[in-house]
Every structure is written in structure tokens, then in C-alpha cells.
Amino acid sequence: MRKVSAISRSAAIAIAVVVIVAVIAGVYITTQVPGIIGPRPTPTVKFYIKNPKVDELVEKGIRTIEPAKRKDIYYELQKIYYEDVPSVVLYQGLGRHYERTWVQGWYYNPIYPGLYFYVLSKTPDAKNPDTFIEATIGEPETLDPAWAYDTASAEIIFNIYDTLIFFDREHVDKFVPMISEKVPSVENGLVKDNGLTIIFPIRKGIKTHAGGEITPEDVEYSFERAMIQERDGGPVWMLLEPLLGVDSLSELGNLSVPADAEKIGKMIDDSVEVEGNNVIFHLAKPFPTTTFLQIWSQTWASIIDKECAVKAGAWPGNKDNWVEIFKKYHNPETPELQETDCGSGPFMLEKWEHGKQVSIVRFDDYFQGPAKLRRAIVKKVDEWSTRKLMFLRGDADVVWVPRMHIKELEGAEGIRVVKDLPTLTNTAIFFTFKIDPNSPYIGSGKLDGKGIPPNFFSDINARLAFAYSLDYEKLIKDALLGEGKHVPGPIVEGLPFFNPEQKVYKFDPEKAKEYFKKAWGGQVWEKGFYIEVLYNTGNVQRKTVAEMLKENIESLNPKFKVHVRAVEWPIYLKAMVKKQLPVFIIGWLADYPDPHNFVHPYMHSKGTFAAWQGYVTPT
């Protein structure tokens, strides 16, 4: 979901959790902001470049318990990030929530990927009091919980599926039981063996949208199916890390080799077991229990109706030939539950009109009782002027407001604004070290003045030149209206082990020119280059970054050409995963409030962004 995750892992983190009420990074939001990936490291990305030194430090950080030692590790990682420039963090922003005054029940939790419609209602005097309309940008990529790793998808999944446990309102370190009858703890005997065994007693009688009832076997199936699917760039690494002790199944062996496949299949099978009415998870290595519960409270841990999923073409649950199972169901080209609702949540999928809206309708048999709203509609409205008009007329109850337009709503009647919401998010620009040679965004694909070669950014001088070409303070002032911070690296302020003394890159045209002259032995300066920088349609902040790069870089040398292009969010995501984007601008929304959740996607060779980049160090 950004996933947006929580905050707490030790007493120190728990304090941070209380202080941090995060929204969506660097943008004014009413809900989710499409384009923030919620943290979501990448398990089986193909042809990534192994980065042993950094990988070892990243993995050591999550397994180390002593705070002083963890601090040393994360300070070292922040130093490496600055020196190696695999990407540059642009800002960490504050957020806002905009709603009509007739909206009731909204509360803020930094983990939520969007609106949780179950708690919302409207006063009787509202326009369409039983229908809630949100106007935002972008649309979901999928409704498959094991596939989705973007906020737009997660918001819908968030409302049509349930998890074993859930966050207790605003709290990111407190939980309430959902499909599970209890929240596991050492005190109630459901966390055993020093945290290596975690037990969930399953609630009986929970009905699903497909007409069935949730059983312990459905719970086991949901997690095993997710691990088997483990698609490139997806969220399943967060399940694999505690259960199998790896970020990717490929670390355990070759899925096409029978002996390896059988071994890995057995590990998946043994990690989740049903015993009577209990579902038991067996962890591979020590893992913070609070972090485990935070992960298990989010969309990738949604419980699905097995019979419904199998009818839709998902893994049937057999375990007799693991080579064939992995061949057919591992890392599929498309989500098996793309538009299929196999959930038991408070709302059911009504209709997905691609490019227009997704509507969900109340599930009257919901185990906690029916929602107050009859229907919720998430509309894709890219143009701010249209969203604004809808909001002012009362045709939308909540809207996404770009920062530069907030003054247009000042003093407007019937509108409530919640300001200064701290975030556990950041936005950065990433350099792809090994661009797909067939990318349509690198011109000729050569260093001939008409394009760039696929390995253009493997030269650190090229990365440094781009880093010094951005005016970070101007970006924060103009695009964020000053409501943001220029942080030095992936670990955001508010997390443990954030280093406020770490150096940051600053706008310096002379240094940019110096490094452009050094890049590729002087050929870049002599021959020039052509590159395309994309952003997702409707995201004004990213458009601003792209246009700033164009203006500042082209001013250095008439042979430098930067073309800025807007594309739809699903297209942007696919091009990014396929390594077709020479640079990509994207945000990260915490999966859980620990620095590991930021350094892993940014720096580990199998982390979401680092894997898409093909990040390798030293250069």
C-alpha cells in the first residue's frame, strides 16, 4: 500500500509512532495519492545486479536488536547512499485532508492507503447522503491483494477484503481482531517460542461476497497463494522475510529444478499450518512481533475465499507437483484476481469502469454489521479544475488537491481542511543503471547526441550531474508551498536512526556542468544527449520536477535535450518495472515504521526501486 505502514518496533519507535501521523508524502491529500508506492520491495526481479556490501548491511540492520548497533548500521547506509547517488530524495512533505463538512467519521492513520469507507457517513442534509464520492487522480492497477503494491489499488482492496487483524483507529502499534478472534501476544499465549510461532484463532461465520464462509483453510490458502505468486515488484517480500527468511524465492533455489521446487514448496507449506480452528505461522528467523502484526494488517495479507479464487483461475491449492505449480502460478504476467472480488469486507465490487471510476456497494452481511454508506465511488478526475468544481458543488465529498492550488479553496463554504499531517513518505528521483535497450525513452540508444546508451547512469558522474541540476529549495517552496523538508536519504525524519547531519545535494549549476564534462570521458559534454523524463498524469509535483530538470539541464549545454512526457499511472508502473524509464520519479509510503522499510527498497539489490534500477556499488 504504499502501502502505509505503521510505527513501532521498540519503545523508541513506539514514541515515534505517537508523534508521527503520516499522510501521503509531499502532496496535499484527501486520501491516497496515486504514484506513491507503498513500500514495496521487489522479490524476484530478473537480472538485478548483486550488491554484496550494501545487501549485507541492509539485512544486518533488521536482524540487529541493540539500538546503538542499529544506529551505526543505518548511519553507514545513509553515508553510502549519499556517496553512491543511486537516487536522490527530493523531499518529505506534510499533508492535508480536504472534505465536505457533512462528512463524518474520518480519522487519520499513516498506514492507510486511502479512505476506509466503513467508518464514514454523511449528515442527512448532504447531497446524496448514502453515497460517498471521492475525486482523485489515477486508477487502480489491480484488485488482486497478492499483486497490488500501489495506493490506488490498495484503497479499493482495503474496503472489499478483511485481514486477520487491523489497526486500532489512529494507532499504528495497536490492533483489533478481525477475521482472527484475538490479536496474538505473549500474554494471551498466541505468540510462542520467542516470537517464532504466532497463532491466530479464526472467527466462525464470516460470510464472503461470493456466498461462502471464511475458514482456517481459506486463511492458509491466502498466504500460500501469495508466496507462490510472488510477482516481480510486488509486496510479497514482506511475507517471505519473516516466514522463509528471504526476500525472494529465488534465494532458496531454482524453481524449475524438481528438487529445489519441492524443497521450496515444502517450506511454504510448513510456514502456515491449520490446527483445528487455529492458523499457525512459523517464522524462519527472529522478527519483531509488532512489525509482523503491522505487515499482517495490510492489503497483501488480505484473506480471500479460496473457492472464489480457484474459479477465477488462481492456484487450486494442490501440492503434488511443485515444479508445475511454480511454472504456472509464480510471477504471472497478469493478476489472477484482476477484477474478481473474493473478499469478505464491508463493501463489494460493483463496477470498475476503466479510466473513469470504481464503485463499491455495501455488503449487508458484513460480520461487524453493514456500513452506514450504501455506496462509495472513487472517480478518476485528472483535471484539477474539474475536481475543484465537483468539490465546490458538493458532487464530491473528498478530493485530492495539488499543493499549488490550495489557496483556491481558502474561505470556501462547506469545506473542512485538516492541515500539517506529518508523513512517513518521501519522493525521489531514481536513475536506472541498466535501461532496457528497447526502451522508447532513450532516443537512439547511443551517446551520439540523439539519445543515451542503456548504461548511461552507470557512470556516477552522470548521476551527480543530475543531482546538482535540481533546485530542491525552489521545488519545496513552489510545488509544496514550503510545507516540506529536503531530507538527505531514504530514511525519513521521524524514524529511528535518521541522521540529521548527513550531507544533502544542493542545486549547483557549476558542479552539474563539472560532472557532465566528466561523464563518459567527456563524450556527454562534447556530443550531447537526448533523454525522456516521464511523470504520471495529474501529478503536478512530479511534473514540476521533470520540467525543472529539463530547464536546468538544457541551460547548461545547447546539445542537451530533455523531453518531458505525461503518461497514465498503469503505463508508468509497467515501464518502470520493465526498466524502460531512464529516470523515474516516485514516492515511497512506509509499509511499517522502521528504517529497514526504507533502506531495503532504496538500496538492497532486491529492493523495489533498487532492483528496478539494477543498482550496483561501488561505481
Secondary structure, 3 states (H helix, E strand, C coil): CCCCCCCCCCHHHHHHHHHCCCCCCCCCCCCCCCCEECCCCCCCCCCCCCCHHHHHHHHHHHHCCCHHHHHHHHHHHHHHHHHHCCEEEEEEECEEEEEECCEECCCCCCCCCCCCHHHCEECCCCCCCCEEEEEECCCCCCCCCCCCCEHHHHHHHHHHCCCCEEECCCCCCCEEECCECCCCCCCCCCEEHHHCEEEEEECCCCECCCCCECCHHHHHHHHHHHHHHCCCCCCCHHHHHHHHCCCCHHHHCCCCCHHHHHHHHHHHHHHEEEECCEEEEECCCCCCHHHHHHHCCCHHHCCCCHHHHHHCCCCCCCCCCHHHHHHHHCCCCCCCCCCCCCCCCCEEEEEEECCCEEEEEECCCCCCCCCCCCEEEEEECCCHHHHHHHHHHCCCCEECCCHHHHHHHCCCCCEEEEEEECCCEEEEEEECCCCCCCCCCCECCCCCCCECCCCHHHCHHHHHHHHCCCCHHHHHHHHCCCCEECCCCCCCCCCCCCCCCCCCCCCCHHHHHHHHHHHHHHHHHHHCEEEEEEEECCCHHHHHHHHHHHHHHHCCCCCEEEEEEEECHHHHHHHHHCCCCCEEEEEEECCCCCCHHHHHHHHCCCCHHHHHHCCCCCC
